[in-house]
């Protein structure tokens, strides 16, 4: 979770749910590329998969 800094899990999951519910896959990819430019596309995919699993309710 170090990439997201001091954000708590609830805030991170709220942001993740908002992104996945209101953006197309290409919009999500573009936003993640902008916010996490040091991550490779594969790392960003893995991050989204991890968030999907952690934030599932």
mmCIF file of the N, C-alpha and C atoms, coordinates in Angstrom:
data_MODEL
# 
_entry.id   MODEL 
# 
loop_
_atom_site.group_PDB 
_atom_site.id 
_atom_site.type_symbol 
_atom_site.label_atom_id 
_atom_site.label_alt_id 
_atom_site.label_comp_id 
_atom_site.label_asym_id 
_atom_site.label_entity_id 
_atom_site.label_seq_id 
_atom_site.pdbx_PDB_ins_code 
_atom_site.Cartn_x 
_atom_site.Cartn_y 
_atom_site.Cartn_z 
_atom_site.occupancy 
_atom_site.B_iso_or_equiv 
_atom_site.pdbx_formal_charge 
_atom_site.auth_seq_id 
_atom_site.auth_comp_id 
_atom_site.auth_asym_id 
_atom_site.auth_atom_id 
_atom_site.pdbx_PDB_model_num 
ATOM 1   N N  . UNK A 1 1  ? 0.808   -1.195 0.000   1.00 0.00 ? 1  UNK A N  1 
ATOM 2   C CA . UNK A 1 1  ? 0.000   0.000  0.000   1.00 0.00 ? 1  UNK A CA 1 
ATOM 3   C C  . UNK A 1 1  ? 0.855   1.264  0.000   1.00 0.00 ? 1  UNK A C  1 
ATOM 4   N N  . UNK A 1 2  ? 2.145   1.156  -0.023  1.00 0.00 ? 2  UNK A N  1 
ATOM 5   C CA . UNK A 1 2  ? 3.015   2.302  0.054   1.00 0.00 ? 2  UNK A CA 1 
ATOM 6   C C  . UNK A 1 2  ? 2.820   3.315  -1.065  1.00 0.00 ? 2  UNK A C  1 
ATOM 7   N N  . UNK A 1 3  ? 2.355   2.866  -2.214  1.00 0.00 ? 3  UNK A N  1 
ATOM 8   C CA . UNK A 1 3  ? 2.154   3.766  -3.353  1.00 0.00 ? 3  UNK A CA 1 
ATOM 9   C C  . UNK A 1 3  ? 1.139   4.859  -3.065  1.00 0.00 ? 3  UNK A C  1 
ATOM 10  N N  . UNK A 1 4  ? 0.163   4.567  -2.246  1.00 0.00 ? 4  UNK A N  1 
ATOM 11  C CA . UNK A 1 4  ? -0.922  5.503  -2.018  1.00 0.00 ? 4  UNK A CA 1 
ATOM 12  C C  . UNK A 1 4  ? -0.644  6.437  -0.838  1.00 0.00 ? 4  UNK A C  1 
ATOM 13  N N  . UNK A 1 5  ? 0.513   6.372  -0.243  1.00 0.00 ? 5  UNK A N  1 
ATOM 14  C CA . UNK A 1 5  ? 0.859   7.268  0.842   1.00 0.00 ? 5  UNK A CA 1 
ATOM 15  C C  . UNK A 1 5  ? 0.054   7.007  2.102   1.00 0.00 ? 5  UNK A C  1 
ATOM 16  N N  . UNK A 1 6  ? -0.473  8.072  2.690   1.00 0.00 ? 6  UNK A N  1 
ATOM 17  C CA . UNK A 1 6  ? -1.125  7.952  3.992   1.00 0.00 ? 6  UNK A CA 1 
ATOM 18  C C  . UNK A 1 6  ? -2.626  7.694  3.901   1.00 0.00 ? 6  UNK A C  1 
ATOM 19  N N  . UNK A 1 7  ? -3.136  7.423  2.733   1.00 0.00 ? 7  UNK A N  1 
ATOM 20  C CA . UNK A 1 7  ? -4.560  7.166  2.574   1.00 0.00 ? 7  UNK A CA 1 
ATOM 21  C C  . UNK A 1 7  ? -4.969  5.917  3.353   1.00 0.00 ? 7  UNK A C  1 
ATOM 22  N N  . UNK A 1 8  ? -6.061  5.994  4.107   1.00 0.00 ? 8  UNK A N  1 
ATOM 23  C CA . UNK A 1 8  ? -6.497  4.801  4.816   1.00 0.00 ? 8  UNK A CA 1 
ATOM 24  C C  . UNK A 1 8  ? -7.281  3.888  3.869   1.00 0.00 ? 8  UNK A C  1 
ATOM 25  N N  . UNK A 1 9  ? -7.503  2.666  4.320   1.00 0.00 ? 9  UNK A N  1 
ATOM 26  C CA . UNK A 1 9  ? -8.110  1.652  3.462   1.00 0.00 ? 9  UNK A CA 1 
ATOM 27  C C  . UNK A 1 9  ? -9.524  2.044  3.030   1.00 0.00 ? 9  UNK A C  1 
ATOM 28  N N  . UNK A 1 10 ? -10.309 2.616  3.936   1.00 0.00 ? 10 UNK A N  1 
ATOM 29  C CA . UNK A 1 10 ? -11.675 3.004  3.590   1.00 0.00 ? 10 UNK A CA 1 
ATOM 30  C C  . UNK A 1 10 ? -11.658 4.056  2.476   1.00 0.00 ? 10 UNK A C  1 
ATOM 31  N N  . UNK A 1 11 ? -10.808 5.060  2.612   1.00 0.00 ? 11 UNK A N  1 
ATOM 32  C CA . UNK A 1 11 ? -10.710 6.098  1.579   1.00 0.00 ? 11 UNK A CA 1 
ATOM 33  C C  . UNK A 1 11 ? -10.267 5.501  0.257   1.00 0.00 ? 11 UNK A C  1 
ATOM 34  N N  . UNK A 1 12 ? -9.305  4.591  0.311   1.00 0.00 ? 12 UNK A N  1 
ATOM 35  C CA . UNK A 1 12 ? -8.798  3.968  -0.899  1.00 0.00 ? 12 UNK A CA 1 
ATOM 36  C C  . UNK A 1 12 ? -9.894  3.144  -1.573  1.00 0.00 ? 12 UNK A C  1 
ATOM 37  N N  . UNK A 1 13 ? -10.656 2.394  -0.789  1.00 0.00 ? 13 UNK A N  1 
ATOM 38  C CA . UNK A 1 13 ? -11.729 1.574  -1.356  1.00 0.00 ? 13 UNK A CA 1 
ATOM 39  C C  . UNK A 1 13 ? -12.846 2.452  -1.911  1.00 0.00 ? 13 UNK A C  1 
ATOM 40  N N  . UNK A 1 14 ? -13.152 3.557  -1.224  1.00 0.00 ? 14 UNK A N  1 
ATOM 41  C CA . UNK A 1 14 ? -14.159 4.487  -1.741  1.00 0.00 ? 14 UNK A CA 1 
ATOM 42  C C  . UNK A 1 14 ? -13.720 5.036  -3.101  1.00 0.00 ? 14 UNK A C  1 
ATOM 43  N N  . UNK A 1 15 ? -12.461 5.434  -3.206  1.00 0.00 ? 15 UNK A N  1 
ATOM 44  C CA . UNK A 1 15 ? -11.934 5.951  -4.465  1.00 0.00 ? 15 UNK A CA 1 
ATOM 45  C C  . UNK A 1 15 ? -11.978 4.861  -5.543  1.00 0.00 ? 15 UNK A C  1 
ATOM 46  N N  . UNK A 1 16 ? -11.596 3.646  -5.165  1.00 0.00 ? 16 UNK A N  1 
ATOM 47  C CA . UNK A 1 16 ? -11.575 2.538  -6.114  1.00 0.00 ? 16 UNK A CA 1 
ATOM 48  C C  . UNK A 1 16 ? -12.985 2.245  -6.633  1.00 0.00 ? 16 UNK A C  1 
ATOM 49  N N  . UNK A 1 17 ? -13.966 2.187  -5.726  1.00 0.00 ? 17 UNK A N  1 
ATOM 50  C CA . UNK A 1 17 ? -15.353 1.936  -6.140  1.00 0.00 ? 17 UNK A CA 1 
ATOM 51  C C  . UNK A 1 17 ? -15.867 3.040  -7.048  1.00 0.00 ? 17 UNK A C  1 
ATOM 52  N N  . UNK A 1 18 ? -15.526 4.279  -6.728  1.00 0.00 ? 18 UNK A N  1 
ATOM 53  C CA . UNK A 1 18 ? -15.933 5.408  -7.559  1.00 0.00 ? 18 UNK A CA 1 
ATOM 54  C C  . UNK A 1 18 ? -15.335 5.288  -8.961  1.00 0.00 ? 18 UNK A C  1 
ATOM 55  N N  . UNK A 1 19 ? -14.049 4.946  -9.026  1.00 0.00 ? 19 UNK A N  1 
ATOM 56  C CA . UNK A 1 19 ? -13.368 4.789  -10.320 1.00 0.00 ? 19 UNK A CA 1 
ATOM 57  C C  . UNK A 1 19 ? -13.981 3.658  -11.133 1.00 0.00 ? 19 UNK A C  1 
ATOM 58  N N  . UNK A 1 20 ? -14.166 2.509  -10.504 1.00 0.00 ? 20 UNK A N  1 
ATOM 59  C CA . UNK A 1 20 ? -14.638 1.351  -11.255 1.00 0.00 ? 20 UNK A CA 1 
ATOM 60  C C  . UNK A 1 20 ? -16.096 1.498  -11.650 1.00 0.00 ? 20 UNK A C  1 
ATOM 61  N N  . UNK A 1 21 ? -16.857 2.282  -10.896 1.00 0.00 ? 21 UNK A N  1 
ATOM 62  C CA . UNK A 1 21 ? -18.265 2.453  -11.210 1.00 0.00 ? 21 UNK A CA 1 
ATOM 63  C C  . UNK A 1 21 ? -18.557 3.535  -12.220 1.00 0.00 ? 21 UNK A C  1 
ATOM 64  N N  . UNK A 1 22 ? -17.677 4.522  -12.330 1.00 0.00 ? 22 UNK A N  1 
ATOM 65  C CA . UNK A 1 22 ? -18.012 5.677  -13.160 1.00 0.00 ? 22 UNK A CA 1 
ATOM 66  C C  . UNK A 1 22 ? -17.093 5.886  -14.356 1.00 0.00 ? 22 UNK A C  1 
ATOM 67  N N  . UNK A 1 23 ? -16.078 5.042  -14.508 1.00 0.00 ? 23 UNK A N  1 
ATOM 68  C CA . UNK A 1 23 ? -15.129 5.229  -15.611 1.00 0.00 ? 23 UNK A CA 1 
ATOM 69  C C  . UNK A 1 23 ? -15.090 3.992  -16.488 1.00 0.00 ? 23 UNK A C  1 
ATOM 70  N N  . UNK A 1 24 ? -14.806 4.217  -17.752 1.00 0.00 ? 24 UNK A N  1 
ATOM 71  C CA . UNK A 1 24 ? -14.577 3.095  -18.657 1.00 0.00 ? 24 UNK A CA 1 
ATOM 72  C C  . UNK A 1 24 ? -13.190 2.522  -18.361 1.00 0.00 ? 24 UNK A C  1 
ATOM 73  N N  . UNK A 1 25 ? -12.928 1.300  -18.784 1.00 0.00 ? 25 UNK A N  1 
ATOM 74  C CA . UNK A 1 25 ? -11.578 0.739  -18.561 1.00 0.00 ? 25 UNK A CA 1 
ATOM 75  C C  . UNK A 1 25 ? -10.456 1.617  -19.127 1.00 0.00 ? 25 UNK A C  1 
ATOM 76  N N  . UNK A 1 26 ? -10.675 2.221  -20.284 1.00 0.00 ? 26 UNK A N  1 
ATOM 77  C CA . UNK A 1 26 ? -9.622  3.071  -20.861 1.00 0.00 ? 26 UNK A CA 1 
ATOM 78  C C  . UNK A 1 26 ? -9.443  4.360  -20.049 1.00 0.00 ? 26 UNK A C  1 
ATOM 79  N N  . UNK A 1 27 ? -10.530 4.892  -19.504 1.00 0.00 ? 27 UNK A N  1 
ATOM 80  C CA . UNK A 1 27 ? -10.417 6.075  -18.636 1.00 0.00 ? 27 UNK A CA 1 
ATOM 81  C C  . UNK A 1 27 ? -9.664  5.737  -17.353 1.00 0.00 ? 27 UNK A C  1 
ATOM 82  N N  . UNK A 1 28 ? -9.949  4.572  -16.774 1.00 0.00 ? 28 UNK A N  1 
ATOM 83  C CA . UNK A 1 28 ? -9.234  4.144  -15.563 1.00 0.00 ? 28 UNK A CA 1 
ATOM 84  C C  . UNK A 1 28 ? -7.754  3.998  -15.846 1.00 0.00 ? 28 UNK A C  1 
ATOM 85  N N  . UNK A 1 29 ? -7.434  3.371  -16.967 1.00 0.00 ? 29 UNK A N  1 
ATOM 86  C CA . UNK A 1 29 ? -6.024  3.164  -17.330 1.00 0.00 ? 29 UNK A CA 1 
ATOM 87  C C  . UNK A 1 29 ? -5.311  4.505  -17.493 1.00 0.00 ? 29 UNK A C  1 
ATOM 88  N N  . UNK A 1 30 ? -5.949  5.454  -18.159 1.00 0.00 ? 30 UNK A N  1 
ATOM 89  C CA . UNK A 1 30 ? -5.343  6.773  -18.364 1.00 0.00 ? 30 UNK A CA 1 
ATOM 90  C C  . UNK A 1 30 ? -5.133  7.491  -17.035 1.00 0.00 ? 30 UNK A C  1 
ATOM 91  N N  . UNK A 1 31 ? -6.118  7.413  -16.132 1.00 0.00 ? 31 UNK A N  1 
ATOM 92  C CA . UNK A 1 31 ? -5.999  8.063  -14.831 1.00 0.00 ? 31 UNK A CA 1 
ATOM 93  C C  . UNK A 1 31 ? -4.873  7.419  -14.018 1.00 0.00 ? 31 UNK A C  1 
ATOM 94  N N  . UNK A 1 32 ? -4.798  6.094  -14.037 1.00 0.00 ? 32 UNK A N  1 
ATOM 95  C CA . UNK A 1 32 ? -3.735  5.412  -13.280 1.00 0.00 ? 32 UNK A CA 1 
ATOM 96  C C  . UNK A 1 32 ? -2.367  5.730  -13.867 1.00 0.00 ? 32 UNK A C  1 
ATOM 97  N N  . UNK A 1 33 ? -2.291  5.822  -15.178 1.00 0.00 ? 33 UNK A N  1 
ATOM 98  C CA . UNK A 1 33 ? -1.020  6.167  -15.815 1.00 0.00 ? 33 UNK A CA 1 
ATOM 99  C C  . UNK A 1 33 ? -0.581  7.562  -15.381 1.00 0.00 ? 33 UNK A C  1 
ATOM 100 N N  . UNK A 1 34 ? -1.526  8.482  -15.269 1.00 0.00 ? 34 UNK A N  1 
ATOM 101 C CA . UNK A 1 34 ? -1.213  9.848  -14.857 1.00 0.00 ? 34 UNK A CA 1 
ATOM 102 C C  . UNK A 1 34 ? -0.808  9.899  -13.385 1.00 0.00 ? 34 UNK A C  1 
ATOM 103 N N  . UNK A 1 35 ? -1.527  9.177  -12.519 1.00 0.00 ? 35 UNK A N  1 
ATOM 104 C CA . UNK A 1 35 ? -1.256  9.239  -11.079 1.00 0.00 ? 35 UNK A CA 1 
ATOM 105 C C  . UNK A 1 35 ? -0.083  8.377  -10.650 1.00 0.00 ? 35 UNK A C  1 
ATOM 106 N N  . UNK A 1 36 ? 0.212   7.327  -11.399 1.00 0.00 ? 36 UNK A N  1 
ATOM 107 C CA . UNK A 1 36 ? 1.298   6.409  -11.030 1.00 0.00 ? 36 UNK A CA 1 
ATOM 108 C C  . UNK A 1 36 ? 2.210   6.172  -12.228 1.00 0.00 ? 36 UNK A C  1 
ATOM 109 N N  . UNK A 1 37 ? 2.875   7.228  -12.702 1.00 0.00 ? 37 UNK A N  1 
ATOM 110 C CA . UNK A 1 37 ? 3.683   7.094  -13.917 1.00 0.00 ? 37 UNK A CA 1 
ATOM 111 C C  . UNK A 1 37 ? 4.872   6.144  -13.783 1.00 0.00 ? 37 UNK A C  1 
ATOM 112 N N  . UNK A 1 38 ? 5.311   5.892  -12.559 1.00 0.00 ? 38 UNK A N  1 
ATOM 113 C CA . UNK A 1 38 ? 6.478   5.018  -12.384 1.00 0.00 ? 38 UNK A CA 1 
ATOM 114 C C  . UNK A 1 38 ? 6.109   3.539  -12.458 1.00 0.00 ? 38 UNK A C  1 
ATOM 115 N N  . UNK A 1 39 ? 4.816   3.224  -12.429 1.00 0.00 ? 39 UNK A N  1 
ATOM 116 C CA . UNK A 1 39 ? 4.382   1.820  -12.489 1.00 0.00 ? 39 UNK A CA 1 
ATOM 117 C C  . UNK A 1 39 ? 4.218   1.386  -13.943 1.00 0.00 ? 39 UNK A C  1 
ATOM 118 N N  . UNK A 1 40 ? 4.628   0.163  -14.221 1.00 0.00 ? 40 UNK A N  1 
ATOM 119 C CA . UNK A 1 40 ? 4.422   -0.383 -15.558 1.00 0.00 ? 40 UNK A CA 1 
ATOM 120 C C  . UNK A 1 40 ? 2.942   -0.718 -15.737 1.00 0.00 ? 40 UNK A C  1 
ATOM 121 N N  . UNK A 1 41 ? 2.468   -0.857 -16.972 1.00 0.00 ? 41 UNK A N  1 
ATOM 122 C CA . UNK A 1 41 ? 1.066   -1.248 -17.182 1.00 0.00 ? 41 UNK A CA 1 
ATOM 123 C C  . UNK A 1 41 ? 0.709   -2.539 -16.443 1.00 0.00 ? 41 UNK A C  1 
ATOM 124 N N  . UNK A 1 42 ? 1.631   -3.490 -16.409 1.00 0.00 ? 42 UNK A N  1 
ATOM 125 C CA . UNK A 1 42 ? 1.376   -4.753 -15.697 1.00 0.00 ? 42 UNK A CA 1 
ATOM 126 C C  . UNK A 1 42 ? 1.241   -4.506 -14.195 1.00 0.00 ? 42 UNK A C  1 
ATOM 127 N N  . UNK A 1 43 ? 2.103   -3.672 -13.634 1.00 0.00 ? 43 UNK A N  1 
ATOM 128 C CA . UNK A 1 43 ? 2.011   -3.358 -12.205 1.00 0.00 ? 43 UNK A CA 1 
ATOM 129 C C  . UNK A 1 43 ? 0.691   -2.651 -11.888 1.00 0.00 ? 43 UNK A C  1 
ATOM 130 N N  . UNK A 1 44 ? 0.261   -1.750 -12.769 1.00 0.00 ? 44 UNK A N  1 
ATOM 131 C CA . UNK A 1 44 ? -1.015  -1.053 -12.550 1.00 0.00 ? 44 UNK A CA 1 
ATOM 132 C C  . UNK A 1 44 ? -2.178  -2.036 -12.581 1.00 0.00 ? 44 UNK A C  1 
ATOM 133 N N  . UNK A 1 45 ? -2.130  -3.003 -13.507 1.00 0.00 ? 45 UNK A N  1 
ATOM 134 C CA . UNK A 1 45 ? -3.165  -4.048 -13.584 1.00 0.00 ? 45 UNK A CA 1 
ATOM 135 C C  . UNK A 1 45 ? -3.193  -4.865 -12.304 1.00 0.00 ? 45 UNK A C  1 
ATOM 136 N N  . UNK A 1 46 ? -2.022  -5.240 -11.820 1.00 0.00 ? 46 UNK A N  1 
ATOM 137 C CA . UNK A 1 46 ? -1.940  -6.006 -10.580 1.00 0.00 ? 46 UNK A CA 1 
ATOM 138 C C  . UNK A 1 46 ? -2.471  -5.192 -9.408  1.00 0.00 ? 46 UNK A C  1 
ATOM 139 N N  . UNK A 1 47 ? -2.185  -3.884 -9.392  1.00 0.00 ? 47 UNK A N  1 
ATOM 140 C CA . UNK A 1 47 ? -2.676  -3.008 -8.335  1.00 0.00 ? 47 UNK A CA 1 
ATOM 141 C C  . UNK A 1 47 ? -4.207  -2.957 -8.362  1.00 0.00 ? 47 UNK A C  1 
ATOM 142 N N  . UNK A 1 48 ? -4.785  -2.817 -9.546  1.00 0.00 ? 48 UNK A N  1 
ATOM 143 C CA . UNK A 1 48 ? -6.251  -2.786 -9.660  1.00 0.00 ? 48 UNK A CA 1 
ATOM 144 C C  . UNK A 1 48 ? -6.853  -4.125 -9.219  1.00 0.00 ? 48 UNK A C  1 
ATOM 145 N N  . UNK A 1 49 ? -6.228  -5.232 -9.597  1.00 0.00 ? 49 UNK A N  1 
ATOM 146 C CA . UNK A 1 49 ? -6.715  -6.555 -9.174  1.00 0.00 ? 49 UNK A CA 1 
ATOM 147 C C  . UNK A 1 49 ? -6.672  -6.679 -7.657  1.00 0.00 ? 49 UNK A C  1 
ATOM 148 N N  . UNK A 1 50 ? -5.579  -6.205 -7.046  1.00 0.00 ? 50 UNK A N  1 
ATOM 149 C CA . UNK A 1 50 ? -5.453  -6.258 -5.589  1.00 0.00 ? 50 UNK A CA 1 
ATOM 150 C C  . UNK A 1 50 ? -6.538  -5.403 -4.925  1.00 0.00 ? 50 UNK A C  1 
ATOM 151 N N  . UNK A 1 51 ? -6.761  -4.215 -5.471  1.00 0.00 ? 51 UNK A N  1 
ATOM 152 C CA . UNK A 1 51 ? -7.797  -3.340 -4.919  1.00 0.00 ? 51 UNK A CA 1 
ATOM 153 C C  . UNK A 1 51 ? -9.184  -3.962 -5.083  1.00 0.00 ? 51 UNK A C  1 
ATOM 154 N N  . UNK A 1 52 ? -9.431  -4.600 -6.223  1.00 0.00 ? 52 UNK A N  1 
ATOM 155 C CA . UNK A 1 52 ? -10.709 -5.295 -6.430  1.00 0.00 ? 52 UNK A CA 1 
ATOM 156 C C  . UNK A 1 52 ? -10.921 -6.320 -5.308  1.00 0.00 ? 52 UNK A C  1 
ATOM 157 N N  . UNK A 1 53 ? -9.872  -7.084 -4.998  1.00 0.00 ? 53 UNK A N  1 
ATOM 158 C CA . UNK A 1 53 ? -9.982  -8.120 -3.975  1.00 0.00 ? 53 UNK A CA 1 
ATOM 159 C C  . UNK A 1 53 ? -10.127 -7.522 -2.573  1.00 0.00 ? 53 UNK A C  1 
ATOM 160 N N  . UNK A 1 54 ? -9.356  -6.515 -2.253  1.00 0.00 ? 54 UNK A N  1 
ATOM 161 C CA . UNK A 1 54 ? -9.389  -5.931 -0.903  1.00 0.00 ? 54 UNK A CA 1 
ATOM 162 C C  . UNK A 1 54 ? -10.661 -5.149 -0.633  1.00 0.00 ? 54 UNK A C  1 
ATOM 163 N N  . UNK A 1 55 ? -11.241 -4.552 -1.665  1.00 0.00 ? 55 UNK A N  1 
ATOM 164 C CA . UNK A 1 55 ? -12.379 -3.651 -1.462  1.00 0.00 ? 55 UNK A CA 1 
ATOM 165 C C  . UNK A 1 55 ? -13.723 -4.320 -1.752  1.00 0.00 ? 55 UNK A C  1 
ATOM 166 N N  . UNK A 1 56 ? -13.697 -5.583 -2.084  1.00 0.00 ? 56 UNK A N  1 
ATOM 167 C CA . UNK A 1 56 ? -14.949 -6.305 -2.376  1.00 0.00 ? 56 UNK A CA 1 
ATOM 168 C C  . UNK A 1 56 ? -15.796 -6.366 -1.117  1.00 0.00 ? 56 UNK A C  1 
ATOM 169 N N  . UNK A 1 57 ? -17.069 -6.060 -1.250  1.00 0.00 ? 57 UNK A N  1 
ATOM 170 C CA . UNK A 1 57 ? -17.948 -6.129 -0.076  1.00 0.00 ? 57 UNK A CA 1 
ATOM 171 C C  . UNK A 1 57 ? -19.205 -6.878 -0.385  1.00 0.00 ? 57 UNK A C  1 
# 
